[in-house]
């Protein structure tokens, strides 16, 4: 068979189509590659019962959630200390479950570069060297978007293996060859997290006047300028430096709320699309229980958050759109508090502001007023009710399903309906 350069033969045309198809697939794969390169985390022995967790090529991380499973027969009483890579970060740790250590590390300024994330010390038990069974890391950007991470770990050699090595070095046979249980396990490599697919962004909630004065998070250690920045900093006037200090003192950071996602959503309003606005990964260092709630009289939600070390009192917190019922420390996690809050009846915007070093963090709550979402009168809430709500919007003069009674049918009504729908189907 001959093939012309312009693919005029039948087989040539098929080959040309095949090449175009392959190029299309390749293009799709390239477009799907992560916006951030995967950060690498390694856990390796660095002393008797001591392991060092290092980050390599970390880019744009605001939260790190680490779970270490260890052999409780040879290691116990884990203690964690933050390393230089996460300087200025807040950490909560749960060492109370034998065989497992969980840590959550958050920092408002993005973590960049390579270095020590944490040093974990154990008490040795028995005669073994101590063994790590697994390591997992969940990584997110400052505003909660998941980032890819690769993890690996190594274990110290067992005493029997060390004796065998020493015997071989001395030219004498080992008294007992190392067993597979005593040998150093191979490095485990796992990719965790999902790649970010869009640029990070930070917004402030409508209800906070103070939040309007800060557009971006400021580093908790912003006064430590890099050598590349030093010449530029040196040229600043005293007035500029004073303005920077004033901005730092009043800096406020708030993750994007679900309500804000509804406000910004420009796609087609489908059942799947609107529900997906709630299906973001939970922020490292904060969670709401239940994650979606109604703001009815007598209702309450719990906000669990990490803070800087030290005692906390109700006067340290600022609550908008809700009333603080109680505040207590988490019995399982260090530096972690549980606030019980009663949303204002009929409200759809509420938040908890927690002061930290040089910054205040505004955590948005996901609440909405109660609404009747059994639109077809069947006695139960189903996806058919949701489809009916989206299909029938009415007109500008006579909007249908105006759930907040403001004379408009817009994103607020979509938000209120979706909250009530999710609450109804979860019961």
Secondary structure, 3 states (H helix, E strand, C coil): CCCCCCCCCHHHHHHHHHHHHHHHHHHHHHHCCCCCCCEEEEEEEEECCEEEEEEEEEEEEEEEEEEEEECCCCEEEEEEEECHHHCCCEEEEECCCCCEEEEEEEEEEEEEEEEEEEEEEEEECCCCCCCEEEEEEEEECCCCCEECEEEEECCCCCHHHHHHHHHHHCCCCCCCCCCCCCCCCCCCCEEECCCCCCCCCCCCCCCCCHHHHCCCCCCCCCCCCCHHHHHHHHCCCHHHHHHHHHHHHCCEEECCCHHHHHHHCCCCCCHHHHHHCCCCCCCCCEEEECCCEECCCCCCEEEEEECCCCCCCHHHEEEECEEEEEEEECCCCCCEEEEEEEECCCCCCEEEEEEECCEEEEEEECEECCCCCCCCCCCCCCHHHHHHHHHCCECCCCECCCCCCCCCCCHHHHHHHHHHHHHHHHC
